[in-house]
């Protein structure tokens, strides 16, 4: 498929659409700015918004990497704590002007088209990045930034050995074979083109390698393409919150925007991009948290019997089967209690090895963790996430809090196959009542 479509025309359309949407939003108010929640609601296509956030995190990682100096001990506990606090505080002050936001949006639109037209390149750039090796856990963590065509990538990651680091070339070749055997992107491309065309006219022919170019490119200064965020398992970093604006001016668009918010992973959080250059900073190293209830790797299908992933809307939750609270209830009778299964500390662990106690779940959940919870557990609904976390903070004992998670919330949001994210939330509850 990648030979059929032109990479240059994808970027050309991305610049045109970014300029068009920014004209609508910033035209009446040229000095307006966007905060984190506004970025995640800017377009009705959730994949575009997620890729903008990924670029922000990638640029912030690069900025933080330039802060380190050979004259100071950046690994000292108090220095690491201070850096984490600085990152968390700054992440609540995201402010993007049009000049900073438009190139990010143009790149996100082009990369969204690339998710469908060239999945192998998307796997290489958005999941692997520049790292020479990767584990299944690292790749799975990077899936948080993919909404479109996510099943194709998730099925491949689930088929990998859960712990062993794998070489980059091996992963690329194996994914290419997986994509050729299972991927049918025609209907997906039709739906994406229809959604984009509702914002700015587009046909598949406009993207063909030998097709026409609809209009001259809009002169937009494009920012350098950042290195993708290297995914790591969830961290135990200090809390980060993106403050909701008192009033957000939405862009004029023909489809209802998708609400979402930024949540949690170990990758450092984004530095606000402004007209003036930002100081360089570097992210501290976080302690990774293991996956809690790994999903069994599916048996690979023969190449001569390709399976086609069922078509699904570009937004919304994936199909589910047995509710999570029923599954956990059944497992509890045959195995150890879920709280014991998910508890990371071993019985003989020393106090220094245990994660620190937290006083409030709302304050303990970092920006990347919050983004993951909202994205995976609350269907992108920021306010529903905040309501649930505030209610969890009112419980006086861990058993009641865990029942609320595994029964009430799991039934309400149908958390089937969400054990990994539920496990992370339960671990935070354990830390609060430790």
CORSUL-V427876 format. One record per helix or strand. SS is the DSSP state (2 for helix, 1 for strand). FROM is the first residue (numbers start at 1). LEN is the number of residues. If there is no record, write none. Layout:
((SS	FROM	LEN) (SS	FROM	LEN))
//
This chain:
((1	5	1) (2	7	20) (1	34	1) (2	36	4) (2	46	19) (2	77	15) (1	96	1) (2	98	20) (2	119	10) (1	133	2) (2	136	10) (2	150	9) (1	166	2) (2	168	15) (2	186	14) (2	204	4) (1	208	1) (1	263	1) (2	324	11) (2	338	5) (2	351	3) (2	361	4) (2	367	10) (2	382	11) (2	398	16) (2	419	14))
//
